[in-house]
Amino acid sequence: MIDPQPLAIDFYCADAHIAYDERRLDEHGVGGGITTRIRLAHALAARGHRVQAWVNCVQPGWQGGVHYRHFSEASALRADVVLYGSSGQPYSLHSANALPVQARLRGLLAFGQPMPAGCQPANYDYIYTASNFMRSCVTQMWGAAARQIFSCPRGVVPQFYAAPVPERDPFRLAYSGHPEKGLAAALAVLQLLRAVDARFHLQVFGGHALWGQPEAPQPAQAGVHYCGVLGQRALARALQGCGFALALQTRQEPFGMAVLEAQRAGCVVIGSAVGAFPEIVSAGVDGFLLPGAPAAAVAAAAEIILELLQQPQRLQAVRTAAQCAALPWDMVAAAYAQHWAWALRGAIPPAGGPLCAQCSAPLQEFASGLHCVRCGAYTRGGAAPAAATRSALQPAMQAVSA
């Protein structure tokens, strides 16, 4: 779909730990920060916007409607909307601060709880977060004004999950992400399950390279296969062959792309109730969240898996709901474009609609859901997400009843 008022949009990020573009995501895989920048840039370009990405690109030039330019070549930024961000080394906005800018709206994509070096929240019209959890971090830890925040979840690429779908092995577990997050807990769950049934096995996707670090040896254990960092297209297919995804960790994720991708692939996610995970997983509906430290949740996670395998109808219902939880990147891009159009028209609060449950201010509906114009709170709801969910759910439910 083409947006009625195309904008000139510049992304700027001076992180230099990984060279990337859209092909790198598809073929080799990267972390959530780079994924967000590139998928959003390409989704906006597909909607008719003129998009430039000033990043540590593999090679300057056009790719998929996005003009890639190396950040070191930028002498000034001129666009309707300029989006800054940093999610890796050096995790700094100092080089961005030194550039002359002409823009109708300046935005900052916030990726981690610590504030990037050189960040001054007052310099931005809006700060974009992927969750209400991250929204709270930005207001409480960064000192940003609540009215500056626009929270919108990340998305997935629907084509990666299209038919033909690989056969799913219900005894195959998945762990996806950096090993430091929760690999030890996943290995412990596997050990308990294999004591009951040796058919259980674990596929580990990702590695230290996701953060631009050298790979390190991983512990050998029966039933464990280390797959390394896969391209996102191949990862989607591999996850479709898994029955469950484990995300037991203490790290409070600002979002959780690995969880979202596992859900869309039809994995039943069993994770920790930390950070933004409760906003992604509806506990008991499209996955399960466990309280407490990962070590204390290991036995409970194994028990849930064993119980679900004895309840195939419930297992399929949870799996089907999980596949419908994620928004496509096109809808995420539509929400951003709608927000910019609204902001550039004067950010006039809507009248006569629903009110925010947290601050009683008006809620503005965009493609992704309902957004509070005062405190920035996001609610997954409204006509557009509901219609998308019904559309995605229909073929899945037909498959269940067939």
C-alpha positions as CSV (number, residue, x, y, z in Angstrom):
1,M,0.0,0.0,0.0
2,I,1.2,3.5,-0.9
3,D,0.8,6.2,1.8
4,P,-1.1,9.3,0.5
5,Q,1.6,11.8,1.6
6,P,5.1,10.3,0.9
7,L,7.9,11.8,3.1
8,A,11.6,12.1,2.8
9,I,13.0,9.9,5.6
10,D,16.7,9.7,6.7
11,F,17.9,7.0,9.1
12,Y,21.3,7.8,10.7
13,C,23.3,5.4,12.9
14,A,27.1,5.5,13.4
15,D,27.5,2.0,14.9
16,A,30.5,0.4,13.3
17,H,30.6,-3.1,14.9
18,I,28.8,-4.8,12.0
19,A,28.5,-3.9,8.3
20,Y,24.9,-4.5,7.1
21,D,22.1,-4.0,4.7
22,E,18.9,-6.0,3.9
23,R,20.8,-8.8,2.3
24,R,22.9,-9.2,5.4
25,L,19.7,-9.7,7.5
26,D,18.3,-12.3,5.1
27,E,21.6,-14.2,4.6
28,H,23.6,-13.9,7.8
29,G,21.5,-12.6,10.6
30,V,22.0,-9.7,13.0
31,G,20.6,-8.4,16.3
32,G,17.3,-6.6,17.0
33,G,18.5,-3.0,16.7
34,I,19.9,-3.4,13.2
35,T,16.8,-5.5,12.2
36,T,14.5,-2.7,13.3
37,R,16.3,0.0,11.4
38,I,16.5,-2.0,8.2
39,R,13.1,-3.7,8.2
40,L,11.4,-0.4,9.0
41,A,13.4,1.5,6.3
42,H,12.4,-1.0,3.6
43,A,8.8,-1.2,4.8
44,L,8.6,2.6,4.6
45,A,10.1,2.6,1.1
46,A,7.6,0.0,0.0
47,R,4.9,2.4,1.1
48,G,6.2,5.1,-1.3
49,H,8.4,7.1,1.0
50,R,11.9,8.3,-0.1
51,V,14.2,6.6,2.4
52,Q,18.0,7.0,2.9
53,A,19.9,4.9,5.4
54,W,23.1,6.5,6.6
55,V,24.6,3.4,8.3
56,N,27.7,1.1,8.3
57,C,26.5,-0.3,5.0
58,V,28.2,-3.2,3.2
59,Q,28.2,-1.1,0.0
60,P,26.7,2.3,-0.9
61,G,23.9,2.2,-3.4
62,W,20.2,1.4,-3.9
63,Q,18.7,-1.8,-2.5
64,G,15.0,-2.7,-2.3
65,G,14.0,1.0,-2.6
66,V,16.4,2.2,0.1
67,H,19.4,4.4,-0.7
68,Y,22.3,3.1,1.5
69,R,25.0,5.6,2.2
70,H,27.9,5.2,4.7
71,F,27.4,7.3,7.8
72,S,31.0,8.6,7.6
73,E,30.1,10.4,4.3
74,A,27.3,12.5,5.8
75,S,28.0,16.2,6.0
76,A,24.4,17.2,6.7
77,L,21.0,15.6,7.0
78,R,18.0,17.1,5.1
79,A,14.7,15.3,5.2
80,D,11.1,15.6,6.4
81,V,11.9,13.1,9.1
82,V,15.3,12.2,10.5
83,L,15.5,9.1,12.7
84,Y,18.7,8.6,14.8
85,G,19.7,5.6,16.8
86,S,22.5,3.5,18.2
87,S,22.2,-0.2,19.3
88,G,25.9,-1.4,19.2
89,Q,29.4,-0.2,19.4
90,P,30.1,2.6,20.1
91,Y,26.5,3.1,21.4
92,S,26.8,6.8,21.0
93,L,25.1,9.7,19.3
94,H,28.1,12.1,19.4
95,S,28.7,11.9,15.6
96,A,25.0,12.6,15.0
97,N,25.1,15.6,17.3
98,A,27.9,17.1,15.1
99,L,25.9,17.0,11.9
100,P,23.8,20.0,10.7
101,V,20.2,19.0,10.3
102,Q,17.2,20.3,8.5
103,A,14.1,18.3,9.3
104,R,10.4,18.9,10.1
105,L,10.6,16.1,12.7
106,R,13.6,14.7,14.6
107,G,13.1,11.3,16.2
108,L,15.3,8.9,18.2
109,L,14.9,5.1,18.0
110,A,15.5,3.8,21.5
111,F,16.9,0.3,21.7
112,G,18.5,-0.3,25.2
113,Q,17.8,0.7,28.8
114,P,21.1,2.7,29.2
115,M,21.0,6.1,27.4
116,P,23.4,6.3,24.5
117,A,26.4,8.6,25.1
118,G,25.7,12.1,23.9
119,C,22.0,11.7,24.0
120,Q,20.0,14.7,25.0
121,P,16.3,13.7,25.0
122,A,15.1,17.3,24.7
123,N,16.8,17.5,21.2
124,Y,14.2,15.2,19.7
125,D,10.6,15.7,18.9
126,Y,9.8,12.1,19.6
127,I,11.5,9.1,21.1
128,Y,10.4,5.8,19.6
129,T,10.3,2.7,21.8
130,A,9.1,-0.9,21.1
131,S,7.3,-1.4,24.4
132,N,5.6,0.2,27.4
133,F,8.5,-1.2,29.5
134,M,11.0,0.7,27.4
135,R,8.8,3.7,27.5
136,S,9.1,3.7,31.3
137,C,12.9,3.3,31.1
138,V,13.2,6.3,28.8
139,T,11.1,8.6,31.0
140,Q,12.5,7.4,34.3
141,M,16.1,6.7,33.4
142,W,16.7,9.1,30.6
143,G,14.5,12.0,31.9
144,A,12.5,12.3,28.7
145,A,9.0,13.8,28.8
146,A,6.2,11.3,28.5
147,R,4.6,13.3,25.7
148,Q,7.7,12.6,23.6
149,I,7.2,8.9,23.6
150,F,5.7,6.9,20.8
151,S,5.6,3.1,21.6
152,C,5.1,0.7,18.8
153,P,6.0,-3.0,18.7
154,R,8.4,-4.4,16.1
155,G,7.2,-6.7,13.3
156,V,8.0,-9.8,11.2
157,V,8.3,-10.5,7.5
158,P,5.2,-12.6,6.7
159,Q,6.7,-14.0,3.5
160,F,9.4,-15.9,5.5
161,Y,6.7,-18.1,7.1
162,A,4.7,-18.8,3.9
163,A,3.9,-22.3,2.6
164,P,5.3,-24.9,2.2
165,V,5.9,-25.1,5.9
166,P,8.4,-27.6,7.3
167,E,7.1,-30.6,9.3
168,R,7.1,-29.7,13.0
169,D,8.9,-31.9,15.5
170,P,7.0,-31.6,18.9
171,F,10.1,-32.8,20.7
172,R,12.4,-30.1,19.2
173,L,13.1,-27.1,21.4
174,A,14.6,-23.8,20.2
175,Y,16.8,-21.3,21.9
176,S,17.4,-18.1,19.8
177,G,19.6,-15.2,20.7
178,H,22.9,-14.3,22.4
179,P,24.1,-17.2,24.7
180,E,24.4,-14.8,27.7
181,K,20.7,-14.2,27.8
182,G,19.3,-17.6,28.7
183,L,21.2,-20.5,27.1
184,A,22.1,-22.0,30.5
185,A,18.5,-22.3,31.5
186,A,17.5,-23.8,28.2
187,L,20.2,-26.5,28.6
188,A,18.9,-27.2,32.1
189,V,15.3,-27.6,30.8
190,L,16.5,-30.0,28.1
191,Q,18.4,-32.1,30.7
192,L,15.2,-32.6,32.7
193,L,13.1,-33.5,29.7
194,R,15.6,-36.0,28.3
195,A,15.5,-37.8,31.7
196,V,11.9,-38.4,30.8
197,D,12.1,-38.9,27.1
198,A,15.3,-39.0,25.0
199,R,13.5,-37.8,21.9
200,F,13.7,-34.2,23.3
201,H,16.5,-32.2,21.7
202,L,17.5,-28.5,21.5
203,Q,18.5,-26.4,18.5
204,V,20.5,-23.3,19.5
205,F,20.3,-20.4,17.0
206,G,22.4,-17.3,17.3
207,G,25.7,-16.7,19.1
208,H,28.1,-14.0,20.2
209,A,28.3,-12.7,16.6
210,L,24.8,-11.2,17.0
211,W,26.5,-8.5,19.1
212,G,29.6,-8.3,16.8
213,Q,31.7,-10.4,19.2
214,P,34.0,-13.3,18.4
215,E,32.4,-16.7,18.8
216,A,33.3,-18.7,21.9
217,P,33.1,-22.5,22.5
218,Q,29.7,-23.7,23.8
219,P,29.2,-26.5,26.3
220,A,28.7,-29.9,24.7
221,Q,25.5,-31.7,25.9
222,A,23.6,-34.7,24.6
223,G,20.7,-33.6,22.4
224,V,22.1,-30.1,21.6
225,H,22.8,-28.9,18.2
226,Y,24.4,-25.4,17.7
227,C,23.2,-23.9,14.5
228,G,25.1,-20.6,14.7
229,V,23.8,-17.3,13.4
230,L,21.4,-18.0,10.5
231,G,20.0,-15.5,8.1
232,Q,16.5,-14.4,9.1
233,R,14.8,-16.2,6.2
234,A,16.5,-19.5,7.1
235,L,15.9,-18.9,10.8
236,A,12.1,-18.6,10.2
237,R,12.0,-21.9,8.4
238,A,14.1,-23.6,11.1
239,L,11.8,-22.3,13.9
240,Q,8.8,-23.6,12.0
241,G,10.2,-27.1,12.6
242,C,10.4,-26.6,16.4
243,G,7.7,-27.3,18.9
244,F,8.7,-25.0,21.8
245,A,11.0,-21.9,22.3
246,L,12.7,-21.2,25.6
247,A,13.4,-17.7,26.8
248,L,14.1,-18.0,30.5
249,Q,16.4,-15.1,31.5
250,T,17.0,-12.3,34.0
251,R,17.8,-9.7,31.3
252,Q,15.0,-7.3,31.0
253,E,14.5,-7.1,27.3
254,P,13.3,-3.7,25.8
255,F,11.4,-5.8,23.4
256,G,12.3,-9.4,22.3
257,M,12.6,-10.0,18.6
258,A,13.6,-13.6,19.2
259,V,10.3,-14.3,21.1
260,L,8.2,-12.5,18.4
261,E,9.9,-14.5,15.6
262,A,9.4,-17.8,17.5
263,Q,5.7,-17.1,18.0
264,R,5.1,-16.3,14.3
265,A,6.8,-19.6,13.4
266,G,4.3,-21.4,15.7
267,C,6.6,-22.2,18.5
268,V,5.0,-22.2,22.0
269,V,7.2,-19.8,23.9
270,I,8.0,-20.4,27.5
271,G,9.8,-17.4,28.9
272,S,10.4,-15.3,32.0
273,A,8.0,-12.6,33.1
274,V,10.7,-9.8,32.7
275,G,11.0,-6.6,30.7
276,A,8.7,-6.4,27.7
277,F,8.0,-10.1,27.5
278,P,4.6,-9.7,29.2
279,E,3.6,-7.3,26.4
280,I,4.5,-9.8,23.7
281,V,3.3,-13.0,25.3
282,S,-0.3,-13.3,26.6
283,A,0.4,-15.8,29.4
284,G,-1.7,-19.0,28.9
285,V,-3.1,-17.8,25.6
286,D,-0.2,-17.6,23.1
287,G,2.6,-18.7,25.4
288,F,3.7,-19.0,29.0
289,L,5.6,-16.7,31.3
290,L,7.2,-17.9,34.6
291,P,8.1,-15.7,37.6
292,G,11.3,-15.7,39.5
293,A,14.9,-16.5,38.5
294,P,15.5,-18.7,35.4
295,A,17.1,-21.5,37.6
296,A,13.9,-21.6,39.7
297,A,11.7,-21.8,36.6
298,V,13.5,-24.7,34.9
299,A,11.4,-27.4,36.4
300,A,8.1,-25.5,35.8
301,A,9.1,-25.0,32.1
302,A,9.7,-28.7,31.7
303,E,6.4,-29.6,33.4
304,I,4.5,-27.2,31.0
305,I,6.0,-28.9,28.0
306,L,5.2,-32.4,29.2
307,E,1.7,-31.4,30.1
308,L,1.0,-29.7,26.7
309,L,2.2,-32.7,24.8
310,Q,-0.5,-34.7,26.6
311,Q,-3.1,-32.1,25.6
312,P,-2.9,-31.8,21.8
313,Q,-6.0,-29.6,21.4
314,R,-4.8,-27.1,23.9
315,L,-1.3,-27.2,22.5
316,Q,-2.7,-26.4,19.0
317,A,-4.8,-23.6,20.3
318,V,-1.8,-21.9,22.0
319,R,0.3,-22.5,18.9
320,T,-2.4,-21.0,16.6
321,A,-2.8,-17.9,18.8
322,A,1.0,-17.4,18.9
323,Q,1.2,-17.4,15.1
324,C,-1.3,-14.5,15.1
325,A,0.4,-12.4,17.7
326,A,2.9,-10.5,15.6
327,L,2.3,-7.5,13.4
328,P,3.8,-7.5,9.9
329,W,6.5,-4.8,9.3
330,D,4.2,-3.1,6.8
331,M,1.7,-2.4,9.5
332,V,4.5,-1.1,11.8
333,A,5.6,1.2,9.0
334,A,2.1,2.4,8.5
335,A,1.8,3.3,12.2
336,Y,5.0,5.3,12.1
337,A,3.9,7.1,8.9
338,Q,0.5,7.9,10.4
339,H,2.1,9.2,13.6
340,W,4.4,11.5,11.6
341,A,1.5,12.8,9.5
342,W,-0.5,13.4,12.7
343,A,2.5,15.1,14.4
344,L,3.2,17.3,11.4
345,R,-0.4,18.5,11.3
346,G,0.0,19.8,14.9
347,A,-0.5,16.7,17.0
348,I,-4.2,17.6,17.7
349,P,-5.7,15.2,20.3
350,P,-8.7,13.2,19.0
351,A,-12.1,14.0,20.4
352,G,-14.9,11.7,21.5
353,G,-12.8,8.5,21.5
354,P,-11.5,6.1,24.1
355,L,-9.3,7.4,27.0
356,C,-6.0,6.1,28.4
357,A,-6.4,3.8,31.3
358,Q,-3.2,5.3,32.9
359,C,-3.7,9.0,32.6
360,S,-7.3,9.5,31.1
361,A,-5.9,11.4,28.1
362,P,-7.3,10.7,24.6
363,L,-6.1,7.7,22.7
364,Q,-5.1,8.1,19.0
365,E,-5.6,5.1,16.8
366,F,-2.9,4.2,14.4
367,A,-2.3,1.0,12.3
368,S,-0.6,-0.7,15.2
369,G,-3.2,0.1,17.9
370,L,-4.1,2.8,20.4
371,H,-1.6,5.3,21.5
372,C,-1.9,7.8,24.4
373,V,-1.2,11.4,23.3
374,R,-0.1,12.4,26.8
375,C,1.8,9.6,28.4
376,G,2.8,7.6,25.3
377,A,1.2,4.3,26.5
378,Y,0.5,1.8,23.8
379,T,-2.4,-0.6,23.7
380,R,-2.8,-3.4,21.2
381,G,-6.3,-2.8,20.0
382,G,-8.4,-0.8,17.6
383,A,-9.9,-1.8,14.2
384,A,-6.7,-2.3,12.2
385,P,-4.8,-4.8,14.4
386,A,-8.1,-6.6,15.1
387,A,-8.7,-7.0,11.4
388,A,-5.2,-8.2,10.8
389,T,-5.5,-10.7,13.6
390,R,-8.8,-12.1,12.2
391,S,-7.2,-12.3,8.7
392,A,-4.2,-14.1,10.0
393,L,-6.2,-16.4,12.2
394,Q,-8.7,-17.6,9.6
395,P,-6.4,-20.0,7.6
396,A,-4.8,-21.3,10.9
397,M,-8.2,-22.1,12.4
398,Q,-9.3,-23.8,9.2
399,A,-6.2,-26.0,9.4
400,V,-7.0,-26.9,13.0
401,S,-10.6,-27.9,12.2
402,A,-9.7,-29.7,9.0
